[in-house]
Amino acid sequence: MKNNYFSYDGQYNHEIRGGARGSPLTLTIANYYTFFFEGNIVKQVHNSDDLYLRYIDDIFHIINWTIRHRFKQIDRCNKIDLNIKLSANISLEANILDQQIETNGGQLYSNIYHKPSYEPYHLLFNSVHPSHMKKNISFAMLLRAIRYCSKFETYLKDIESLRMTLILNKYPGYLIENQFNRLLLKFKIDQALTLNNYKFLWPETNRISNRRKNT
């Protein structure tokens, strides 16, 4: 891409590398390029029965390699294109997009993750936006909590945090409760969530979500 031009502060500029951030064309080309860039990586992953997931430039990789082998592979990838540098965070927990995943005793657990720059500010309830947008914002926040929180304790903690965030943004308590009941109705849950039934109901909510994505 050699013919990207943009104006800034009254002057026209020629972008000599890459594409304009936010352009649909740039995102499409970047995804195409990354597909070929990661070809050898994916081939190795499939040969070793590991898990490899990518969303634009965020990679989640579960492997059974030695740390030395892992860093050697990263160094090899960083030589493919000098403009692309991969960095690794190797630990018992990882943050991918807005989700935190950790391993404990051979089990994977997930939770909501907020970047350090996160601030609890959303669309104010007293704004002039349509009411359905405000309802969907609160519904989506609650939905993310029940999808991401694999343990009941973290679910309760995040739900209360979300309630406080919505209240801070002037959302009335009755609307929050209505959206929470709407969420349970979506998954056909007709009982209160407790420590005893959450471990059975939580996987079902994710199976329903995945089935609807695939249809």
Order of alpha helices (4+ residues) and beta strands (2+ residues): beta-beta-alpha-alpha-beta-beta-alpha-beta-beta-beta-alpha-alpha-alpha-alpha
